[in-house]
Amino acid sequence: MTHVPPAPRPDRIPVTQSTGPALRLLSLGAGVQSTTVLLLACEGAIPRFDHALFADTGWEPQAVYDNLARLRTHAADAGIPVSTVSQGSIRDDALNPEHRFASMPLHVRNPDGTKGLARRQCTNEYKIRPLKKAARALLGYPYPQRVPTGIYAEQAIGISTDEFARAKDADVRYLRNAFPLIDLGWTRDDCKRYLTEKGFGQTVKSACIGCPFHGNAGWRWLRDNDRDGWDNAVDFDHAIRHGHPHANNRAQPLHGQYYLHRSCVPLAEADLDPPGPRRALAVVNDYEPEGCSPWSCRSGESINTSLAA
Ligand code: SF4
């Protein structure tokens, strides 16, 4: 389901005209913050975008795809095309013994009983790379052509003031990141209020169904609101227990056992109850980490790489 955005006309943007951004793009996750940014642009409260790009891992909750479909229609009315870019299905690839796989940050129970976290390569593979590829194509300089100095796209990212530390510069010359919500001084709660006002109050957090970064609150949401998604995550958790089949297929078995839930127990058996006065551990497990904005992490980052061949 890859829709490569059409190249702009003229086919490439002349260097001599580069006095500002050649294009304004939005990195659209279709979660709370980026949905807010798109709606603000649609109503002219911030400069409009030439394109909004959604990087599809093929494994988002149905509620995110529903929101995306609605946003596509809404943005089209404002003249902003919403395009999907994709590197394939992260879930299918993870379980395919024939497919090279970019590691997910699975929780690991090491053979000596200690816990770790597998390397995170999936964000780069399934989100950052397709977005960069699309940005180059839209600028008129698809890989491997060199993008001339001075030609760049401004890329808006939905990071609110409560996530200020996540705002990072792009790591390539042809993209310059912008943070409209920080410029406006908006928090995530401000975004939620605005979305409710605009009839998009049902917008949920965007992340892969089986993202190991989910805290208990995220898992509970899936279990209680998206039964198919929950069953899908439980099945995946079971299937990934001994690591990625591709590594096993290449006689490079991974050490330890792998889990989606940070407690390193099968997801179906994990304690997902909310914290209470006597449930200190539940507070830890309820915590929702920063998640997976493609532009707020560095590829390959890990806390404890435990994938040993
Ligand atoms: S949401 Fe989670 S599993 Fe999906 S790409 Fe991001 S880090 Fe990987």
Boltz pocket constraint, residues with backbone or C-beta under 6 A from the ligand:
constraints:
  - pocket:
      binder: B
      contacts: [[A, 57], [A, 90], [A, 104], [A, 105], [A, 120], [A, 122], [A, 123], [A, 126], [A, 127], [A, 206], [A, 207], [A, 208], [A, 210], [A, 211], [A, 212], [A, 213], [A, 291], [A, 292]]
      max_distance: 6.0
